[in-house]
Structures are given as C-alpha cells and as structure tokens.
Amino acid sequence: MERLEQAKALDDEKWRNNLGSEDGNWVTLLCDIQARRATRVIKKLETGEPVSWFEINDAMTTPDEIP
C-alpha cells in the first residue's frame, strides 16, 4: 500500500508541476485519472475488498509522456 501512496503522491506532484503549461492539460488530466485509480485501490485494500493485481499495477503507473 505504501508504493500505491507513493505513486499517488507522484501523480499529484506532476499534476501541480504541469498546471498552466502549454501541454499541461493532457498531463494534468492523466495524472488526475491515475491519482483517482490509486485512491480507489488503496480504499479497496484498506476495507478488505477484493482487488486484482492488474488493478494494483495499473494504479502504480505514472504518466511520463503526453499522448
């Protein structure tokens, strides 16, 4: 769960760093989506809900490039 929280923090940091930049809209949108995924998986783990490894791995990724 610590790695998910770190990934979410990185998403949040990238989101803040790209606010107002020329291509920032895509980056901030992708980071927001990833942060929400991480939050959702963290909540599932905290409440004991089933969560797949795919969901966990997907939530730990951070957007590096603009599509």
Protein Blocks (a to p, Z undefined) as FASTA:
>chain_A
ZZmmmmmmmmmmmmmmmgoiaklmmmmmmmmmmmmmmmmmmmmmmnopacdfklmmmmmp
ccfbdZZ
